[in-house]
């Protein structure tokens, strides 16, 4: 079974202190789409729901869930098999109550049905070994409670990185056959193009993103059945 090395986005990489301006614009647009999704699915505020971020790199996403959407840090857990990004982030956020577990996502050993929301961001596209990808998906699904949400934000197309394999809706249907698709959006203007066009400004880039013709990512939420067959 091969090891995998998920690529870290600029906002999460320990060696990058300031992301490209275009990446910041798309990141904020992505967060706004998350907010629309959580609102549409009736889970705002996140409150005391138990959250798990698989392949988290650091605690930034879970911290955003707390500060922006009312999640409880003490009920938020992230895991990654590397800890460098977490350690760098934690040094700047020593007061956090978010828990970090150093472990590969296919090897997480939380009790079954431990979390209300399981999230992955650009982890699954980095797991290109089919057996390891299925094992990772199975572990994530196992710890999700019936009625809970599995939220995936990932590339469906990344022609510049041969070390990744796109995650389409059909991919998620295959990996999580019991899951009901309750939200799906195409978002994030292709990063190389977005960076070239950054001088056009945020409104223009968000308008291009809204056309969905040149977007490279999908935000998808699957609901786990309350009665699992």
Buried (B, 14 or more C-beta within 10 A) or exposed (E): EEEBEBBBBBBBBBEEEEBBBBBBBBBEBBBEBBEEBBEEBEBBEBEEBBBBBBBBBBBBBBBBBBEBBBBBBEBBBBBBBBBBBBEBBBEEEEEBEBBBBEBBBBEBEBEEBBBBBBBBBBBBBBBBBEEBBBBBBEBBBBBBBEEBBBBBBBBBBBEEEEEBBBBBBEBBEEBBEEBEEBBBBBBBBBBEBBBEBBEEEBEEBBEBBEEEEEBBBBBBBBBBEEEEE
